[in-house]
Amino acid sequence: MPFKPADNPKCPKCGKSVYAAEERVAGGYKFHKTCFKCGMCNKSLDSTNCAEHESELYCKNCHGRKYGPKGYGFGGGAGCLSMDAGDQFKEPAAEGVRTNGACLEPRVIAKAPPGEGCPRCGGYVYAAEQMLARGKGYHRRCFKCISCNRTLDSTMHCDGPDREIYCRGCYAQRFGPRGIGHGGMSTLGLMCDLKDLEWQSDQAPKTTLIDTTSIMAPPGKGCPRCGGVVFAAEQVLAKGREWHRKCFKCRDCTKTLDSIIACDGPDGEVYCKTCYGKKWGPHGYGFACGYGFLQTDGLSEEEISKSRPFYNPDTTSIMASKGQGCPRCGGMVFAAEQQLAKGTMWHKKCFNCAECHRPLDSMLACDGPDKEIHCRSCYAKLFGPKGFGYGHTPTLVSNADAEPTPSYTEQLPFTGQKAAKGQGCPRCGFPVYAAEQMHSKNGTWHRRCFSCADCHRSLDSTNLNDGPNGEIYCRGCYGRNYGPKGVGFGMGAGTLTMA
């Protein structure tokens, strides 16, 4: 039996066999690596910038020029006029697909039963080449815009109401809004599109204006706005009631609402946030929808006061037992208004600075040793450190005329019995407890003893130097005592120090 070689797929560009080691796949066809180039500009392509059209390869720019949408805003640059229809690229009509010296006959696709195949050509669609849209499988070569024939993918196709698929540009031209500012991809252009005359015959069906009051519901069970029966497909819920989607609008400005911006008014109606703030929100200076001017919205003080619930600002009307109420006024503190500070409960009204009466919160309140609460500034003035550099500006604060305030200094550790030899602080010899200990190579120190032995500068783990004599030093003093000496090792560069 004579040997019969296996049939290999043919390259659409040169018509020769394509083997697995050199194949490039695009649009369901297999190309040679050397033939995988743009048919117009001869640019080498890859899987990220190739576009296939009727077995021809193009880069994205050339494909857009030849098969992309035309008109205002669809030129090569932004906002330019291009009516390039690609006439200069058209080839003489021929049977089949024209290639470089060869004519490739289109493949014959077996027809599928009605409603089961590709919606565009009606043939069987296999799993390796199917593209899904509207729940149906298309051939990869049939998955194109019905208007401009542009090859599509899952990210840029649009399902039209006429059961066809479009690219985004053609979908916007055919089914998008019309008028100023809706000019397709152009910026603020007027688009009335002459193609509307061609599309009037097969335009998508328009929704009709439905009268929601044609089927009335029993009293108290229908839509609160119109009283009609609300079915599941059109219902919108607000405050436990069912509304028609058409009726779910602001009572005052008739703005269409959703669950994010809808506000239920006390009169049983729904409002947008702006109208709700104007009608039921607080009024007066600073409450004018974000502007710092006076807004009363035509309401008198009597009408405003009637629309608000009564509030008694007297926190001493109900007194608490001694030591259990608010530390400021002594009244009973309930859960809805309590503020906690230093283990005690305060009224929200009383929770302010004892000096400047500034309202406080958990971030600003400072508990003073006088059992009062202060803001940070007043706390620093009353109980903070005094002297040069501790004022609001670097000035000397003596407070000679002010009343003496109690100072809360730490108790000196130099009292009591000393620790055993080698177990206490290396500097003072007294025991070091866990709350105040600082560690170095030579032992455990008190926090106040953890300073340079020469200049008495406070130290930490970043500038600590352990001396060979058992003491600790800052970097400067350690360098002077134990650092190298001679030319170049002085405090400045290139100086001689024999200290």
Secondary structure, 3 states (H helix, E strand, C coil): CCCCCCCCCECCCCCCECCCCCEEEECCEEEECCCCECCCCCCECCCCCEEEECCEEEEHHHHHHHHCCCEECCCCCCCCEECCCCHHHCCCCCCCEECCCCEECCCCCCECCCCCCCCCCCECCCCCCEEEECCEEEECCCCECCCCCCECCCCCEEECCCCCEEEHHHHHHHHCCCEECCCCCCCCCEECCCCHHHHCCCCCCCCCCCCCCCCECCCCCCCCCCCECCCHHHEEEECCEEEECCCCECCCCCCECCCCCCEECCCCCEECHHHHHHHHCCCEECCECCECCEECCCCCHHHHHHHCCCCCCCCCCCECCCCCCCCCCCECCCHHHEEEECCEEEECCCCECCCCCCECCCCCCEECCCCCEECHHHHHHHHCCCCCCCCCCCCCCCCCCCCCCCCCCCCCCCCCCCCCCCCCCCCCCCCCCCCCEEEECCEEEECCCCECCCCCCECCCCCCEECCCCCEECHHHHHHHHCCCEECCCCCCCCEECC
